Amino acid sequence: IPGVSTVTASADGYAESGALAVTVTDPTIDALDLSGADITTLTVLVGQSYPVTLRRDIEQAAAGLTVTLRVDDETIATVDGTAQFGVVDAEAGVTVTGVAAGTTTVTVFCGASAVESFDVTVATAFLSLTPASASVVVGDTTQMTVTRKGGSLTGALTVTLDLDYDGVITVPGTVTIPAGQASEVFTVTGVGLERSPIEVRATADGYDSD
């Protein structure tokens, strides 16, 4: 508990006692994302769990420390209730999970003192395909783009492509959108004239279709 306490030393046969005032302050805690950057607002998807690192000053790590975490609105996001720093450990990990679309705040407490906080925005992510319509000659190719919207770009995303009818066009079974990018181009090949138009569908875990 923050405050000032006095430690007094005395012993039989000694006329004077020694006294020392000890000031106790809250630890400095920072919340970091996967890149090691300070978190102001963390964006996660509905149903996504995201690791967050809590870091304290290494000079304050001579003893173990337990902090508690609270979310203002648990209908939007949840977080681990506690984080444990071991002796000489400067970092401890917790997990934030998106529950429903919205924004809430996570606060880190040391005892009754709030020592860190950050906002969590939970988004409903979706995939879109462009152009909305296209044409291709049998034996030729054209290109389409799959784009992810509303979610984090931190990791790569594997998108599954399928058709509502086979034998007219072909597309790759999957397309990977690289980390840090919102979209990726894929090739559509014309192979037959049995039916038109053909619907291309894009799906990925945690994503709705536009």
Secondary structure by P-SEA (a helix, b strand, c coil): cbbbbbbbbbbccccbbbbbbbbbbbbbbbbbccccccccbbbbcccbbbbbbbbcccccccbbbbbbbbbcccccccccccccccccccbbbbbbbbccbbbbbbbbbccccccbbbbbbbbbcccccccccccccccccbbbbbbbccccccbbbbbbbbbcccccccccccccccccccbbbbbbbbcccccccbbbbbbccccccc
